[in-house]
Every structure is written in C-alpha cells, then in structure tokens.
Amino acid sequence: MARRERDAAVRALQKRFIMTAHILFGRALEELTDQEIYRTITATVKELLSEDWIRTNRMYREKQAKQVYYFSVEFLLGRLLNANLINLGIKDTLVEALKGLNLSLAQFYDEEPDAGLGNGGLGRLAACFIDSMASLALPAHGCSIRYKYGLFEQKIIDGNQVELPDRWLRDGFAWEYRKPDKAVNVRFGGNAYMREKDDGSLELVHEGYTTVLAVPYDVPVVGAENHTVNTLRLWNAEVDRDLTAYGIPTQGQRQDWQRYKQMVESVTEFLYPDDSSYEGRRLRLIQEYFFVSAGVQSILRYMKKSRIDIHHISDKIAIHINDTHPALAVAELMRLLIDEERFTWAEAWKLTVGTMAYTNHTIMPEALEKWPADMVKSLLPRIYLIIDEINRRFLADVRHQYPGDEARVRALSIIQDGQVHIWRDSPSSAVIA
C-alpha cells in the first residue's frame, strides 16, 4: 500500500473509531475506561467485518453451497481480538490509528475475557476446525451452547489454589450478536405415543411437555485474509413466557413460574455440570439435547428459507458430531423428518445416514456416554421412542447376519441393562450417531 493510501486508511479508521466511541458511550475519548476503549475497538472491527459476513452468507444462500455444521459441546476459542485483526489484515493500520490517538493496542488485549466455552483438547480442536475451514473459504459453521459460567477460574490466594466460578460473561461478550428472531422451541418431558387415525395411519401425540426457548447468539469466524466470515452459533436457554401469561397470577402460579424459570436458566448456566449425582447427569442430558435440537431445527429452517428441498438435505448439509455429546442429533433429525416433514421411516433414515458424520476421540469406558433409559424416557419421550426403533431395526439386521448369536446381539444393543448406550465398545461398535 502506498504511503498516501496508508495515511488515508489510518485517518478513516481513526474517524470511524471516534464515531463508534461517541455512539456507544456518548463521551469524549479521553473519558473512556480501558474496558470501554476495548469495546470501541471490537465494535469498530465488527463494523469492518460485517460486510464480509453478510456477503459470505448471501453467497452461500444464492449458490446453495453444501454447508458443514460442526456440533460440539465445547469451543475453546481463546481471545479473538488479535486473531481477527490479523485475519482481516488490518492490525498494522489499527495500531497506527490508535497510536495517533495516544493509545496502544497491546494494552487492551487483556480486557477481553477468555470465552468460557471449552476446557481442553476437544474444545480446542473444534475451535481450530472452524477457524481453519473459514481460512480455506469452506462453508462451515459451529454449533454449541452459550454457557454463563466456564469450568472454573483459578486464583492463588495466600499461596493456595482456589477455584472460583468463571464469570466470563460479567461484562458481556463483545463478539456476539443476539438473534431473537431466530429462536426455536425445545421440548422436554411430557408423554409421547403413537395414535392410530381414522384412515389407519399413525400419528404422534406429544402432550404435557415443557418448552424451553433456545435463542441463538452468533459469533463471526473470520478467515485469514480471504473475506470469508463463517458463523459459530451459541444457543442460550430462555423462558418462553412471563407472568403476564397467567393474567393475574395466583401464588401457586407464581411459584410454578419461578421453578420453571430456574429450570430454564440452569440449562445453559455451567460448562460440564457436576455429574456425580443423578440430577447432575440429568442436567447434562438436558444440555446435550437442548443444543442439538435447536441446531438441527435451525438448519431445516434455513433450508426452507433458502428454498432447498428437504429431500436434498444430505446433498446440501453435513452435520459433524464432535464426540458423543451431540449424538442425539441423529434421533432429533429423524424426529423432525418424520414428525414435522412427514417422511417415511426409510426415507428419513436414508437422509439421516447421508447427512451425519462422527468423530470419536477415545474408547476409555468412562468417556463412552450412556444414560439411564428411564431418564431418557422421561426427559425425551419422543427421542426415546426413535432410539428404541433404531435399536430394534439394527438388532434385526444383526440377527439376520449372525443367526443364533445372542451374545453379539447383547453386546451391540444400544439399549441394554436399563441404559441407553451412545457408543458401544465392541468389534462392530454400535453407535446411535
């Protein structure tokens, strides 16, 4: 870039930065706190990347490109400011622009919280994948949970290690965009069964369920100097009604609503709730179904909006499951195709098999998820029916291939000894994913 052009770019960025600060905080630059200056920097960067983000999404929609959706219970992103500046190719220009305003970019990096969305290798791998795919200009996005608290924050107090709640959202997350218009409902509990209609066909009845509103928060994933911006969609659990739904609520209705509100808020409160108790394991199962149901519903809605025939989902969509945590996406896609889109079982299964992909990271027994069958049945009654039918058909095929080998059938059964096995450790591993 010629010096004259560079100077013009610096001046334009300075002007944009000052205007953004005025809009956000209504104060002169010298009156802003370090956190406010950081937020002005991120808002300015978001303004610059938003055009690429809009253009990228429009291109995917118009070309009807096949898109990858990477479902992971963790995304260990790290701090995004420096990476986004480098990928956008504007770091040097911003450094010079801030220097002209007597500010140093480096002093504001620590104002960004380390997003509490992951803990270890699983989450870092997921973050690297979506970053790499954006840098390769591949149509690929992430899907996960917007945890209020990360695993923990470590501090040394009086020479001792102390674990405190990781309140990473205390000042908000500057890179996210809340999208309430794209919220979906996720159902828990109730009773689900098949009922015969007058014409002899069967229809699903799901009654008495509790609804949790899943609201997406989108985070841009910036490719390296290629103008590609993909999306990491994080789902937040929110109440789908307030007390006004009761008119003038009674004391009992107030208490019921308060219990409902507490249940909903618990869904996305903690990364990896303690699973040493039955209630802790139940909450983990709720979390896992919550985000995969919201994510799969969102994908089908996108296809309809883009006028893509659902019959072509396996040609246009790939859902990749990162380890066992999102494996309920298989049964959820089957549910939506059968119950909402009216596909036959055979049609839905063929499309589901063609759409889903899976990575397993370990075969340690303690990492191979299994859930009490009664827990799954009570929390996710329709999903349990679908898993049970998947298992029935699968075992019929096993018996056909290995007649009389009931030991093999037992080893491969997804539902066995009162447990729903997400992954079976056997030579011919049966996985509902």
BATI-710573 format. One record per residue (C-alpha): residue number from 1; x, y, z. Coordinates in steps of 0.02 Angstrom, whole numbers, padded with zeros to 5 digits. Layout:
BEGIN
@nr->NUM	east->X	north->Y	up->Z
...
***
This chain:
BEGIN
@nr->1	east->00000	north->00000	up->00000
@nr->2	east->00070	north->00170	up->-00049
@nr->3	east->00107	north->00289	up->00094
@nr->4	east->-00030	north->00409	up->00039
@nr->5	east->-00158	north->00269	up->00035
@nr->6	east->-00099	north->00204	up->00203
@nr->7	east->-00115	north->00376	up->00282
@nr->8	east->-00290	north->00392	up->00212
@nr->9	east->-00337	north->00220	up->00282
@nr->10	east->-00267	north->00268	up->00453
@nr->11	east->-00366	north->00431	up->00456
@nr->12	east->-00525	north->00343	up->00401
@nr->13	east->-00503	north->00213	up->00538
@nr->14	east->-00472	north->00348	up->00669
@nr->15	east->-00631	north->00437	up->00615
@nr->16	east->-00731	north->00276	up->00622
@nr->17	east->-00658	north->00234	up->00794
@nr->18	east->-00701	north->00403	up->00869
@nr->19	east->-00877	north->00399	up->00797
@nr->20	east->-00905	north->00224	up->00865
@nr->21	east->-00848	north->00279	up->01038
@nr->22	east->-00969	north->00425	up->01034
@nr->23	east->-01114	north->00314	up->00980
@nr->24	east->-01079	north->00180	up->01110
@nr->25	east->-01037	north->00286	up->01261
@nr->26	east->-01081	north->00468	up->01224
@nr->27	east->-00918	north->00530	up->01298
@nr->28	east->-00754	north->00602	up->01236
@nr->29	east->-00615	north->00476	up->01202
@nr->30	east->-00508	north->00533	up->01347
@nr->31	east->-00652	north->00499	up->01468
@nr->32	east->-00669	north->00315	up->01423
@nr->33	east->-00613	north->00172	up->01535
@nr->34	east->-00498	north->00037	up->01469
@nr->35	east->-00648	north->-00082	up->01454
@nr->36	east->-00743	north->00048	up->01354
@nr->37	east->-00596	north->00077	up->01238
@nr->38	east->-00582	north->-00112	up->01212
@nr->39	east->-00767	north->-00118	up->01171
@nr->40	east->-00745	north->00026	up->01049
@nr->41	east->-00603	north->-00068	up->00964
@nr->42	east->-00706	north->-00228	up->00948
@nr->43	east->-00859	north->-00132	up->00887
@nr->44	east->-00753	north->-00047	up->00755
@nr->45	east->-00682	north->-00214	up->00699
@nr->46	east->-00858	north->-00288	up->00692
@nr->47	east->-00912	north->-00145	up->00580
@nr->48	east->-00769	north->-00187	up->00462
@nr->49	east->-00801	north->-00375	up->00457
@nr->50	east->-00991	north->-00362	up->00446
@nr->51	east->-00991	north->-00328	up->00259
@nr->52	east->-00889	north->-00486	up->00228
@nr->53	east->-01005	north->-00583	up->00344
@nr->54	east->-01161	north->-00525	up->00253
@nr->55	east->-01082	north->-00558	up->00083
@nr->56	east->-01023	north->-00732	up->00136
@nr->57	east->-01196	north->-00784	up->00197
@nr->58	east->-01279	north->-00713	up->00041
@nr->59	east->-01159	north->-00808	up->-00071
@nr->60	east->-01192	north->-00973	up->00021
@nr->61	east->-01379	north->-00946	up->00006
@nr->62	east->-01380	north->-00895	up->-00178
@nr->63	east->-01261	north->-01032	up->-00233
@nr->64	east->-01348	north->-01159	up->-00119
@nr->65	east->-01175	north->-01221	up->-00073
@nr->66	east->-01162	north->-01379	up->00032
@nr->67	east->-01126	north->-01323	up->00211
@nr->68	east->-01045	north->-01410	up->00358
@nr->69	east->-01114	north->-01387	up->00534
@nr->70	east->-00991	north->-01440	up->00668
@nr->71	east->-01085	north->-01486	up->00828
@nr->72	east->-00977	north->-01483	up->00984
@nr->73	east->-01016	north->-01462	up->01168
@nr->74	east->-00855	north->-01359	up->01179
@nr->75	east->-00767	north->-01225	up->01076
@nr->76	east->-00609	north->-01165	up->01162
@nr->77	east->-00589	north->-01004	up->01061
@nr->78	east->-00462	north->-00906	up->01160
@nr->79	east->-00462	north->-00717	up->01143
@nr->80	east->-00518	north->-00662	up->00971
@nr->81	east->-00463	north->-00481	up->00951
@nr->82	east->-00284	north->-00510	up->00893
@nr->83	east->-00332	north->-00658	up->00782
@nr->84	east->-00473	north->-00561	up->00699
@nr->85	east->-00362	north->-00411	up->00665
@nr->86	east->-00230	north->-00522	up->00584
@nr->87	east->-00358	north->-00618	up->00481
@nr->88	east->-00439	north->-00457	up->00422
@nr->89	east->-00268	north->-00388	up->00376
@nr->90	east->-00294	north->-00225	up->00472
@nr->91	east->-00187	north->-00247	up->00628
@nr->92	east->-00046	north->-00132	up->00572
@nr->93	east->-00169	north->00001	up->00514
@nr->94	east->-00262	north->-00005	up->00680
@nr->95	east->-00101	north->00003	up->00781
@nr->96	east->-00052	north->00160	up->00686
@nr->97	east->-00226	north->00235	up->00701
@nr->98	east->-00232	north->00210	up->00889
@nr->99	east->-00054	north->00274	up->00908
@nr->100	east->-00111	north->00437	up->00829
@nr->101	east->-00244	north->00447	up->00965
@nr->102	east->-00113	north->00415	up->01102
@nr->103	east->-00174	north->00237	up->01129
@nr->104	east->-00080	north->00072	up->01122
@nr->105	east->-00175	north->-00078	up->01055
@nr->106	east->-00071	north->-00201	up->01159
@nr->107	east->-00132	north->-00129	up->01324
@nr->108	east->-00313	north->-00177	up->01286
@nr->109	east->-00293	north->-00361	up->01242
@nr->110	east->-00316	north->-00413	up->01424
@nr->111	east->-00484	north->-00325	up->01432
@nr->112	east->-00557	north->-00468	up->01328
@nr->113	east->-00620	north->-00615	up->01432
@nr->114	east->-00562	north->-00789	up->01386
@nr->115	east->-00727	north->-00860	up->01324
@nr->116	east->-00784	north->-00997	up->01445
@nr->117	east->-00849	north->-01109	up->01307
@nr->118	east->-00723	north->-01251	up->01321
@nr->119	east->-00596	north->-01334	up->01431
@nr->120	east->-00471	north->-01443	up->01339
@nr->121	east->-00421	north->-01535	up->01183
@nr->122	east->-00597	north->-01570	up->01123
@nr->123	east->-00643	north->-01386	up->01126
@nr->124	east->-00479	north->-01326	up->01055
@nr->125	east->-00493	north->-01449	up->00910
@nr->126	east->-00668	north->-01386	up->00873
@nr->127	east->-00609	north->-01204	up->00876
@nr->128	east->-00462	north->-01245	up->00761
@nr->129	east->-00576	north->-01335	up->00640
@nr->130	east->-00698	north->-01191	up->00616
@nr->131	east->-00553	north->-01067	up->00605
@nr->132	east->-00463	north->-01173	up->00475
@nr->133	east->-00620	north->-01202	up->00373
@nr->134	east->-00653	north->-01015	up->00365
@nr->135	east->-00472	north->-00986	up->00312
@nr->136	east->-00496	north->-01114	up->00174
@nr->137	east->-00655	north->-01023	up->00121
@nr->138	east->-00760	north->-01178	up->00157
@nr->139	east->-00945	north->-01155	up->00201
@nr->140	east->-00933	north->-01221	up->00378
@nr->141	east->-01006	north->-01164	up->00544
@nr->142	east->-01003	north->-01212	up->00727
@nr->143	east->-01148	north->-01252	up->00844
@nr->144	east->-01137	north->-01257	up->01033
@nr->145	east->-01200	north->-01187	up->01200
@nr->146	east->-01180	north->-01011	up->01268
@nr->147	east->-01125	north->-01056	up->01444
@nr->148	east->-01148	north->-00921	up->01575
@nr->149	east->-01002	north->-00990	up->01676
@nr->150	east->-00849	north->-01082	up->01614
@nr->151	east->-00771	north->-01229	up->01706
@nr->152	east->-00684	north->-01126	up->01839
@nr->153	east->-00567	north->-00980	up->01865
@nr->154	east->-00407	north->-01020	up->01957
@nr->155	east->-00332	north->-00895	up->02080
@nr->156	east->-00189	north->-00909	up->02203
@nr->157	east->-00242	north->-00840	up->02373
@nr->158	east->-00119	north->-00845	up->02519
@nr->159	east->-00015	north->-00972	up->02423
@nr->160	east->-00162	north->-01090	up->02394
@nr->161	east->-00252	north->-01132	up->02232
@nr->162	east->-00433	north->-01078	up->02240
@nr->163	east->-00565	north->-01120	up->02110
@nr->164	east->-00695	north->-00984	up->02082
@nr->165	east->-00841	north->-00975	up->01960
@nr->166	east->-00780	north->-00917	up->01789
@nr->167	east->-00892	north->-00765	up->01765
@nr->168	east->-00829	north->-00733	up->01589
@nr->169	east->-00992	north->-00651	up->01535
@nr->170	east->-00988	north->-00524	up->01677
@nr->171	east->-00958	north->-00380	up->01555
@nr->172	east->-01040	north->-00468	up->01407
@nr->173	east->-00956	north->-00546	up->01255
@nr->174	east->-00913	north->-00411	up->01131
@nr->175	east->-00905	north->-00526	up->00978
@nr->176	east->-01080	north->-00599	up->00989
@nr->177	east->-01242	north->-00546	up->00905
@nr->178	east->-01406	north->-00596	up->00988
@nr->179	east->-01533	north->-00657	up->00860
@nr->180	east->-01703	north->-00671	up->00949
@nr->181	east->-01795	north->-00681	up->00783
@nr->182	east->-01709	north->-00848	up->00751
@nr->183	east->-01759	north->-00928	up->00917
@nr->184	east->-01835	north->-01103	up->00919
@nr->185	east->-01929	north->-01205	up->01049
@nr->186	east->-01856	north->-01362	up->01127
@nr->187	east->-01972	north->-01484	up->01216
@nr->188	east->-01936	north->-01584	up->01373
@nr->189	east->-02040	north->-01709	up->01469
@nr->190	east->-02222	north->-01749	up->01445
@nr->191	east->-02293	north->-01905	up->01365
@nr->192	east->-02265	north->-01962	up->01185
@nr->193	east->-02354	north->-02103	up->01097
@nr->194	east->-02418	north->-02155	up->00925
@nr->195	east->-02605	north->-02148	up->00892
@nr->196	east->-02700	north->-02229	up->00750
@nr->197	east->-02800	north->-02108	up->00643
@nr->198	east->-02967	north->-02143	up->00560
@nr->199	east->-02881	north->-02189	up->00397
@nr->200	east->-02773	north->-02319	up->00484
@nr->201	east->-02612	north->-02217	up->00480
@nr->202	east->-02516	north->-02173	up->00637
@nr->203	east->-02484	north->-02001	up->00707
@nr->204	east->-02375	north->-01942	up->00851
@nr->205	east->-02453	north->-01869	up->01007
@nr->206	east->-02335	north->-01773	up->01123
@nr->207	east->-02427	north->-01691	up->01267
@nr->208	east->-02389	north->-01614	up->01435
@nr->209	east->-02213	north->-01559	up->01387
@nr->210	east->-02113	north->-01410	up->01449
@nr->211	east->-02045	north->-01287	up->01321
@nr->212	east->-01876	north->-01202	up->01333
@nr->213	east->-01841	north->-01058	up->01214
@nr->214	east->-01672	north->-01076	up->01127
@nr->215	east->-01605	north->-00906	up->01074
@nr->216	east->-01451	north->-00901	up->00960
@nr->217	east->-01301	north->-00789	up->00987
@nr->218	east->-01194	north->-00783	up->00830
@nr->219	east->-01006	north->-00757	up->00834
@nr->220	east->-00912	north->-00716	up->00673
@nr->221	east->-00773	north->-00838	up->00623
@nr->222	east->-00652	north->-00739	up->00515
@nr->223	east->-00550	north->-00824	up->00379
@nr->224	east->-00368	north->-00773	up->00353
@nr->225	east->-00364	north->-00627	up->00229
@nr->226	east->-00494	north->-00706	up->00113
@nr->227	east->-00651	north->-00605	up->00155
@nr->228	east->-00740	north->-00763	up->00216
@nr->229	east->-00835	north->-00747	up->00379
@nr->230	east->-00925	north->-00902	up->00442
@nr->231	east->-01030	north->-00919	up->00600
@nr->232	east->-01017	north->-01000	up->00770
@nr->233	east->-01195	north->-01011	up->00836
@nr->234	east->-01211	north->-01023	up->01026
@nr->235	east->-01381	north->-01066	up->01099
@nr->236	east->-01445	north->-00985	up->01259
@nr->237	east->-01592	north->-01054	up->01358
@nr->238	east->-01727	north->-00927	up->01400
@nr->239	east->-01905	north->-00931	up->01466
@nr->240	east->-02039	north->-00935	up->01331
@nr->241	east->-02166	north->-00839	up->01435
@nr->242	east->-02178	north->-00720	up->01582
@nr->243	east->-02303	north->-00699	up->01722
@nr->244	east->-02420	north->-00597	up->01612
@nr->245	east->-02467	north->-00761	up->01526
@nr->246	east->-02568	north->-00802	up->01683
@nr->247	east->-02665	north->-00638	up->01685
@nr->248	east->-02669	north->-00600	up->01870
@nr->249	east->-02564	north->-00746	up->01936
@nr->250	east->-02606	north->-00838	up->02095
@nr->251	east->-02473	north->-00876	up->02224
@nr->252	east->-02463	north->-01054	up->02157
@nr->253	east->-02440	north->-00992	up->01979
@nr->254	east->-02302	north->-00876	up->02036
@nr->255	east->-02213	north->-01021	up->02120
@nr->256	east->-02235	north->-01132	up->01966
@nr->257	east->-02165	north->-00997	up->01853
@nr->258	east->-02017	north->-00966	up->01969
@nr->259	east->-01975	north->-01153	up->01967
@nr->260	east->-01991	north->-01154	up->01778
@nr->261	east->-01877	north->-01001	up->01764
@nr->262	east->-01745	north->-01081	up->01875
@nr->263	east->-01750	north->-01241	up->01773
@nr->264	east->-01730	north->-01147	up->01609
@nr->265	east->-01586	north->-01040	up->01672
@nr->266	east->-01494	north->-01195	up->01735
@nr->267	east->-01488	north->-01269	up->01558
@nr->268	east->-01351	north->-01153	up->01496
@nr->269	east->-01279	north->-01098	up->01662
@nr->270	east->-01124	north->-01208	up->01679
@nr->271	east->-01000	north->-01292	up->01563
@nr->272	east->-00997	north->-01476	up->01617
@nr->273	east->-01114	north->-01479	up->01768
@nr->274	east->-01057	north->-01598	up->01905
@nr->275	east->-01118	north->-01770	up->01851
@nr->276	east->-01082	north->-01860	up->02015
@nr->277	east->-01268	north->-01853	up->02057
@nr->278	east->-01425	north->-01908	up->01964
@nr->279	east->-01482	north->-01727	up->01948
@nr->280	east->-01313	north->-01675	up->01879
@nr->281	east->-01318	north->-01812	up->01747
@nr->282	east->-01496	north->-01763	up->01705
@nr->283	east->-01441	north->-01583	up->01678
@nr->284	east->-01302	north->-01639	up->01561
@nr->285	east->-01427	north->-01738	up->01458
@nr->286	east->-01541	north->-01586	up->01451
@nr->287	east->-01395	north->-01479	up->01390
@nr->288	east->-01346	north->-01602	up->01255
@nr->289	east->-01521	north->-01619	up->01184
@nr->290	east->-01555	north->-01432	up->01201
@nr->291	east->-01418	north->-01375	up->01085
@nr->292	east->-01431	north->-01515	up->00956
@nr->293	east->-01620	north->-01494	up->00943
@nr->294	east->-01601	north->-01306	up->00922
@nr->295	east->-01460	north->-01329	up->00796
@nr->296	east->-01548	north->-01458	up->00687
@nr->297	east->-01710	north->-01359	up->00690
@nr->298	east->-01613	north->-01205	up->00635
@nr->299	east->-01534	north->-01299	up->00489
@nr->300	east->-01702	north->-01359	up->00423
@nr->301	east->-01774	north->-01184	up->00440
@nr->302	east->-01625	north->-01115	up->00342
@nr->303	east->-01656	north->-01242	up->00203
@nr->304	east->-01839	north->-01192	up->00190
@nr->305	east->-01797	north->-01006	up->00188
@nr->306	east->-01668	north->-01039	up->00051
@nr->307	east->-01798	north->-01143	up->-00044
@nr->308	east->-01693	north->-01300	up->-00036
@nr->309	east->-01796	north->-01459	up->-00045
@nr->310	east->-01779	north->-01556	up->00119
@nr->311	east->-01767	north->-01714	up->00012
@nr->312	east->-01593	north->-01650	up->-00036
@nr->313	east->-01530	north->-01620	up->00141
@nr->314	east->-01389	north->-01747	up->00125
@nr->315	east->-01331	north->-01661	up->-00035
@nr->316	east->-01333	north->-01487	up->00042
@nr->317	east->-01295	north->-01514	up->00227
@nr->318	east->-01165	north->-01610	up->00327
@nr->319	east->-01186	north->-01617	up->00516
@nr->320	east->-01025	north->-01670	up->00600
@nr->321	east->-01038	north->-01732	up->00780
@nr->322	east->-00884	north->-01696	up->00887
@nr->323	east->-00877	north->-01847	up->01006
@nr->324	east->-01030	north->-01923	up->01089
@nr->325	east->-01106	north->-01768	up->01171
@nr->326	east->-01207	north->-01712	up->01018
@nr->327	east->-01255	north->-01889	up->00964
@nr->328	east->-01440	north->-01857	up->01000
@nr->329	east->-01436	north->-01753	up->00840
@nr->330	east->-01464	north->-01918	up->00747
@nr->331	east->-01630	north->-01953	up->00834
@nr->332	east->-01678	north->-01769	up->00826
@nr->333	east->-01655	north->-01762	up->00637
@nr->334	east->-01759	north->-01920	up->00623
@nr->335	east->-01894	north->-01840	up->00732
@nr->336	east->-01903	north->-01684	up->00626
@nr->337	east->-01904	north->-01777	up->00461
@nr->338	east->-02040	north->-01899	up->00517
@nr->339	east->-02149	north->-01792	up->00631
@nr->340	east->-02133	north->-01621	up->00551
@nr->341	east->-02091	north->-01658	up->00369
@nr->342	east->-02195	north->-01818	up->00355
@nr->343	east->-02058	north->-01929	up->00283
@nr->344	east->-02072	north->-02117	up->00299
@nr->345	east->-01950	north->-02203	up->00416
@nr->346	east->-01850	north->-02273	up->00270
@nr->347	east->-01837	north->-02104	up->00185
@nr->348	east->-01789	north->-02015	up->00346
@nr->349	east->-01658	north->-02146	up->00392
@nr->350	east->-01575	north->-02139	up->00221
@nr->351	east->-01563	north->-01949	up->00230
@nr->352	east->-01502	north->-01952	up->00410
@nr->353	east->-01364	north->-02077	up->00372
@nr->354	east->-01311	north->-01971	up->00223
@nr->355	east->-01310	north->-01810	up->00325
@nr->356	east->-01222	north->-01862	up->00486
@nr->357	east->-01035	north->-01883	up->00514
@nr->358	east->-00949	north->-01927	up->00677
@nr->359	east->-00780	north->-01915	up->00762
@nr->360	east->-00741	north->-02020	up->00916
@nr->361	east->-00595	north->-01961	up->01021
@nr->362	east->-00569	north->-02101	up->01145
@nr->363	east->-00625	north->-02277	up->01190
@nr->364	east->-00597	north->-02258	up->01377
@nr->365	east->-00751	north->-02334	up->01461
@nr->366	east->-00782	north->-02181	up->01570
@nr->367	east->-00791	north->-02071	up->01414
@nr->368	east->-00916	north->-02179	up->01320
@nr->369	east->-01080	north->-02097	up->01367
@nr->370	east->-01230	north->-02196	up->01425
@nr->371	east->-01389	north->-02135	up->01506
@nr->372	east->-01518	north->-02220	up->01616
@nr->373	east->-01658	north->-02274	up->01500
@nr->374	east->-01790	north->-02209	up->01621
@nr->375	east->-01705	north->-02039	up->01621
@nr->376	east->-01707	north->-02028	up->01432
@nr->377	east->-01887	north->-02091	up->01425
@nr->378	east->-01949	north->-01961	up->01550
@nr->379	east->-01849	north->-01813	up->01484
@nr->380	east->-01857	north->-01851	up->01298
@nr->381	east->-02003	north->-01969	up->01270
@nr->382	east->-02012	north->-01949	up->01081
@nr->383	east->-01824	north->-01964	up->01061
@nr->384	east->-01827	north->-02123	up->01165
@nr->385	east->-01958	north->-02199	up->01050
@nr->386	east->-01849	north->-02160	up->00900
@nr->387	east->-01691	north->-02231	up->00980
@nr->388	east->-01788	north->-02386	up->01029
@nr->389	east->-01846	north->-02409	up->00848
@nr->390	east->-01670	north->-02379	up->00781
@nr->391	east->-01610	north->-02514	up->00901
@nr->392	east->-01749	north->-02636	up->00855
@nr->393	east->-01712	north->-02622	up->00669
@nr->394	east->-01525	north->-02630	up->00697
@nr->395	east->-01535	north->-02788	up->00803
@nr->396	east->-01649	north->-02869	up->00675
@nr->397	east->-01510	north->-02842	up->00549
@nr->398	east->-01380	north->-02912	up->00671
@nr->399	east->-01486	north->-03068	up->00697
@nr->400	east->-01506	north->-03087	up->00510
@nr->401	east->-01318	north->-03079	up->00483
@nr->402	east->-01272	north->-03183	up->00637
@nr->403	east->-01416	north->-03303	up->00671
@nr->404	east->-01416	north->-03378	up->00844
@nr->405	east->-01277	north->-03264	up->00909
@nr->406	east->-01373	north->-03180	up->01051
@nr->407	east->-01211	north->-03136	up->01140
@nr->408	east->-01167	north->-03025	up->00993
@nr->409	east->-01342	north->-02951	up->00995
@nr->410	east->-01324	north->-02908	up->01179
@nr->411	east->-01152	north->-02832	up->01153
@nr->412	east->-01214	north->-02723	up->01011
@nr->413	east->-01383	north->-02670	up->01080
@nr->414	east->-01398	north->-02482	up->01103
@nr->415	east->-01524	north->-02506	up->01245
@nr->416	east->-01461	north->-02636	up->01366
@nr->417	east->-01474	north->-02668	up->01554
@nr->418	east->-01578	north->-02512	up->01581
@nr->419	east->-01452	north->-02399	up->01493
@nr->420	east->-01452	north->-02306	up->01328
@nr->421	east->-01275	north->-02328	up->01260
@nr->422	east->-01218	north->-02186	up->01148
@nr->423	east->-01065	north->-02288	up->01097
@nr->424	east->-01034	north->-02475	up->01117
@nr->425	east->-00857	north->-02540	up->01143
@nr->426	east->-00863	north->-02694	up->01032
@nr->427	east->-00784	north->-02756	up->00870
@nr->428	east->-00931	north->-02692	up->00770
@nr->429	east->-00967	north->-02539	up->00877
@nr->430	east->-01150	north->-02490	up->00876
@nr->431	east->-01169	north->-02304	up->00885
@nr->432	east->-01332	north->-02208	up->00876
@nr->433	east->-01227	north->-02073	up->00792
***
